[in-house]
Amino acid sequence: MPRDFAPLKNDRLLRAARGEKVDRPPIWVMRQAGRYLPQYHERKGTKDFFDCCRDPETASDLTVQPIDEYDGLIDAAIIFSDILVIPQALGMEVVMVDKKGPHFPDPLKTPNDKQYQQIMDLDVDVKVSLDYVYKAITMTRTKLNGRVPLFGFCGAPWTLLCYMVEGGGSKMFKDIKTWVYQYPEQSKALLQKIAEVCVEYLALQVEAGAQVTVSVVAINCATVLTPSRLFKYSILGPESFLPQLSKLCLSRILNI
């Protein structure tokens, strides 16, 4: 896909991210592309949520909607996607249930599950399996025409593991607490596997045109463990793969 993107007209967020002085704090909302906009429902139609994510044209249109609606007020666009595309790339089924949220019909139970070993053995082709996200990012950069920068994102490994074990959102997180206490080594191995996919996924988003990337840590997941155990398991989170991500992205970042 073409990489001759228009020059950036509003770089307030990028300057703030670099620690430079700006006239006001940049404004963006993580879920700014979504159901609160009437035009979102018109564009989405009867499509399933993940079908919208997997259709680059639809995803890019939904990403741009709030930029059109609040022209001049929002300083960045966030690609329309979901953190749970990573478990899907790892071979797990994830569906979006109306008025309930994401649901894993077959979550991880124990490391003795056949599914656990399949995930650990899977050689994930991150470029191919999540190609629809990269296409949506490139399309969106073109449609934005330099008005604002574009965010890419992924879920933090610990957040993703919580969903993969709990089978969806949770208030008590009983299953993931049991999992990490009973299977500490298998937990770290799976977190490492997830982290490796996340690193390549974010790097490929940058290559596709994302000017900023973030790793999403769900607050409710972060409060599951004691501080010492959270550090132990979140050590495979953003702070540990940033050096590797920077190395993969360096040449691409310099060309944005």
N, C-alpha and C positions, 0 to 999 in steps of 0.2 A: 504494500500500500504506500501512497506517496508520503514523503516526509517534508514537503515544502510548506510548513506551517506558517501562518501569518505572524508577524512580529507581535509580541505581547504589549498591549496597551495599558493594562492595569497590573503592575507588578508589586502592589502593596504587600500582599501576603508573602511573596518570595523575599522581599527586602526585610520584612519582619522576621522571617525564618532564619535569615542570615545575621540577625542581631542588629540590623541597621535601624536608624530612626525613621519613623513613619508619621504621617499627619494624624492618623487615628488607628486604633486597633483594627486589623482586618476582620471581616465578618464572613463566616461560613457556618453551615449547620450540617452535621454528619448525615442526617436523613432528610436533607432539603428537597431531594427529588422523591416525591411520593404521594400518598393517597390524600393528603390535605388539599391538593390542587385538583379542581374539576377536570382540567385537561389531561391529568394523569389517567383518570378513569376512562376518558374518551380514547386515549391512545392505547391503553392497555387492553381495553375491550374485555373479551372473555378469556384472554390468555392467562395461563397459570403464571405465578410470580417467577418461578425459575425458567419458564419458557421465555419470559421477557428478558431475563438476564442472558439467556443463551442466544437471543436474536440481536446481533450487533446494531442493526438499524433501530430497533425499538429501544434498546438500552441507551443508545446515544441520544435519541429524541427525548427520552425521559430525563436524562442528565441535563440537557440544555433548558428544559422547561422553566425551572426556577430562575435561571439567568435571564431568560426573556421576560418572565413575570415581574421580577424585581430588578430591572435593569439599573445599574449604577449603585445598587445597595449591597449586593453580594460580591465578595472579592475572590471567590473561587467556585469552581464546579467540582462535584464529587461523582465519579463514575457510578452509574446505576448498576449495582451488583450486590453480592452478599458474601459474608465471611465464610459461609458454609459450602462454597464451591470447592474449597480445599478438601474436606471430607469426601465430597462427590468424586473429586479427581483421584482420591485414594481408594475408590471402589465402593463407598458406602452410599446407601440410598437415603436421600433427604427430600422430604416433601414439605410444602408450605400449606398448613391447614388453616382454612378461613376462620378468623376470630380466635385462633389459638396460637399460631406461629409455627416455627420450624419443628418438624417431627422426624425422628429416625425410627422407621418401623422395626429395625433390627440393630439396636445399639450394642456396643461392646459389653460383654458380661464378665469374662475372665480372660487372661492370656491363653487359656486352653481352648478358647473358641477358635474354630477354623478361620473365622473372619479376621481375628487378630493376626494370625500368621500370614494370611493372604496379604494384609496391608503391609506387614513388615517385609514380605518377599517381593512386593510389587515394585517394578522398575517404572516409576511414574515419568511419563514424557510430559513434562509441565508445559512445554511449548505447544504441543498438539492438543492435549486434553483441555486446556484453558484458552485455546486460540480465540474463542468468541469474545473473551474479555479484552484481549489485545486489539482485536478488530474494532470493538466498540470504542476503545480509547482513541485509536487513530481517527476514526470517523468523528468523534466528539471534538478533537482538537481542530479538525477542519471546520466543523459547524460553529464552533466558538469564535473562529476567525480572530483570535488574539484578544478577545474582550477580557477574559480572566484566565488564570492558570487552572490546570486540571489536576485534581487529586486522584491517585490510585490508592488502594488499600488491601490489606488482608487481615485475617484474624490472628491474634497472638497464639502461639502454640498451646499455652495453658488453657486459654479460652476455648479453643477448638477441641482439646481433649475433654473438657467438661461436657461439651455438647455431645461428643461421640460416645461417652459413657452414660450420661444421663438420658440421652435420647431426645433432648429438647431443653427448653428452659426449665429452671427449677428454683424453688425457694429454700429447700433444705440441703440440696446437693449431697444426699446420703450416699448415692452410688459412687460418685467420684471420690469422696472421702474414704470410703471403704477400699476402693481400687488402689489409691496411692499408698495407703497404710499397709495393705496386704501384698501389693506387688510393686515395691519401690523401683526395682531394677527394670522391670518391664515398662513401668511408667516413663522412666527416663529414656529408655530406648525408643519408645513411641514418640515422645516429645522431640527427640532428636530427628526422627524420621519426618515429623510434621515440619519442624524448623527448616530442614533442608529444602522441602518443597516450597515453603514460604519465601525463602531467600531467592530462589530462582524465579518464583512467581512475581515478586516485587521488581526484580531486575528486568524481567521481560515487560512489565508494565512501563517502566522507564523507557525501555527501547521502543515501545509502541507509541510513546508520546506523553506519558504522565510526567508532570513537572514537580510534583510532590507526592511522596508515598507515606502512609501511616500504617502502623500495626495496631489493631484494635484490641484493647484489653477491656473486657466487660467488667464493670465494677463489682457486680454481684459474684462473678467468678473469682475476682481477686480477693474477696473477703472469706472464701471458703476455708482457707488454711491459716494456721498460726503464722506470724511474720517469718519465723525461721524456716518453716516448711515451704512457705510461699517462695522465699528466696531460693530454696533448694530446687524447686521445680520450675520457677519462672526464670532461672538462670539460663534456660534454653529459650528465652524470649528475646525481645528486640535487642537488648544490650549485648547479647552474645553473638547475634548474627549480623550486627551492623558492620563490623570490619569486613566480613565476607561480602556483604551486599555492596559496600562502598567500592570494593575491588572490582566487582562485576560491573558496576554502573559507571565507574569513573570516566571512561572514554565517552559514554553516552551522555552523561550529565554535562560534560564540557561542550557538547554540541547542541544543547537545548537553548 
